[in-house]
Amino acid sequence: MKSSLLFNFTVHKENKSIRIQRMFDAELALVWRAWTSSELLDQWWAPKPWKAETKSMVFKEGGHWHYAMVSPAGEKHWAKVLYLTIKEKESFKAKDGFCDENGTMSQELPQNYWDNQFISKENQTLVDVTLTFDSLGDLEKIIEMGFKEGFTAGLTQLDHLLETLKSKENEK
């Protein structure tokens, strides 16, 4: 893993958005799989010592990912991603928010839209993510809840997972 890989995290209060640009030292197909497969998402999405646990996932337009962030003590915080558009190995757009165990979206906690772009750069992949919020208050609430720290930790875990997966592929 290269520590010099691009990582930008920019909050744009004027248009209620967060933009994250992150380069990964892996080919696009592998990075895409890590973002679109519940088995792989469960291995990197939650910042340690928490873990992600998928209840159900259907990665297709109109589908969803329903999962919990699980604490070491077993406390669960549920979330749901609704997939709006998917361009295979290029991009996907989704609506994301907190929910209950049954998948009913919370009206008290912020929801947002994700626009994820995947760009191949030789043997590396740039993931360019824009999160858009309905209000500045929702954006500020997510930041206050530790989104930057948690997502940054998850992306670092993804680096390690990609290295492991690349090593396994090279052994074949």
Backbone hydrogen bonds, N-H to C=O, Kabsch-Sander energy under -0.5 kcal/mol:
donor,donor_aa,acceptor,acceptor_aa,energy
3,S,1,M,-0.6
5,L,2,K,-1.2
8,N,21,Q,-2.7
10,T,19,R,-2.9
12,H,10,T,-0.5
12,H,17,S,-3.3
13,K,11,V,-0.7
15,N,12,H,-0.7
16,K,13,K,-1.0
17,S,12,H,-2.2
18,I,131,L,-2.2
19,R,10,T,-2.9
20,I,129,V,-3.0
21,Q,8,N,-2.3
22,R,127,V,-2.6
23,M,6,L,-2.4
24,F,125,T,-2.7
26,A,24,F,-1.8
30,L,27,E,-0.7
31,V,27,E,-2.0
32,W,28,L,-3.2
33,R,29,A,-2.0
34,A,30,L,-2.0
35,W,31,V,-1.3
35,W,32,W,-0.6
36,T,32,W,-1.0
36,T,33,R,-0.6
37,S,33,R,-1.2
40,L,37,S,-0.5
41,L,37,S,-3.0
42,D,38,S,-2.5
43,Q,40,L,-1.3
44,W,40,L,-0.6
44,W,41,L,-1.4
45,W,41,L,-2.8
50,W,47,P,-1.9
51,K,70,V,-1.9
52,A,42,D,-0.8
53,E,68,A,-2.3
55,K,66,H,-3.1
56,S,66,H,-1.8
58,V,64,H,-3.3
60,K,58,V,-1.6
62,G,83,Y,-3.1
63,G,60,K,-3.1
65,W,81,V,-2.0
66,H,56,S,-3.2
67,Y,65,W,-0.6
67,Y,79,A,-2.3
68,A,53,E,-2.2
69,M,77,H,-2.7
70,V,51,K,-3.4
70,V,68,A,-0.6
71,S,75,E,-2.8
74,G,71,S,-2.0
77,H,69,M,-2.2
78,W,76,K,-0.5
79,A,67,Y,-2.7
80,K,97,G,-2.7
81,V,65,W,-2.5
82,L,95,K,-3.3
83,Y,63,G,-2.0
83,Y,81,V,-0.6
84,L,93,K,-2.7
85,T,93,K,-1.3
87,K,91,S,-3.2
88,E,86,I,-0.5
90,E,87,K,-2.7
91,S,87,K,-2.3
92,F,116,N,-1.9
93,K,85,T,-2.5
94,A,114,W,-2.2
95,K,82,L,-2.2
96,D,112,N,-3.2
97,G,80,K,-1.6
98,F,110,P,-0.7
99,C,78,W,-1.7
100,D,104,T,-1.3
103,G,100,D,-2.1
105,M,103,G,-0.5
106,S,98,F,-3.0
112,N,96,D,-2.5
113,Y,132,T,-2.5
114,W,94,A,-3.3
115,D,130,T,-1.9
116,N,92,F,-2.8
116,N,114,W,-0.5
117,Q,115,D,-0.6
117,Q,128,D,-2.4
118,F,90,E,-3.3
119,I,117,Q,-0.5
119,I,126,L,-2.9
121,K,124,Q,-3.1
124,Q,121,K,-2.0
125,T,24,F,-2.3
126,L,119,I,-3.1
127,V,22,R,-3.0
127,V,125,T,-0.5
128,D,117,Q,-2.6
128,D,126,L,-0.6
129,V,20,I,-3.3
129,V,127,V,-0.6
130,T,115,D,-1.9
131,L,18,I,-3.0
132,T,113,Y,-2.3
133,F,16,K,-2.9
134,D,111,Q,-0.6
139,L,135,S,-1.8
140,E,136,L,-2.9
141,K,137,G,-2.2
142,I,138,D,-2.1
143,I,139,L,-2.0
144,E,140,E,-2.6
145,M,141,K,-1.9
146,G,143,I,-1.7
147,F,142,I,-1.9
150,G,146,G,-2.7
151,F,147,F,-3.2
152,T,148,K,-2.3
153,A,149,E,-2.1
154,G,150,G,-2.2
155,L,151,F,-2.5
156,T,152,T,-1.9
157,Q,153,A,-2.0
158,L,154,G,-2.1
159,D,155,L,-1.8
160,H,156,T,-1.7
161,L,157,Q,-2.4
162,L,158,L,-2.9
163,E,159,D,-2.1
164,T,160,H,-2.2
165,L,161,L,-2.8
166,K,162,L,-2.7
167,S,163,E,-2.2
168,K,164,T,-2.2
169,E,165,L,-2.2
170,N,166,K,-2.2
171,E,167,S,-1.3
172,K,168,K,-0.7
172,K,169,E,-0.7
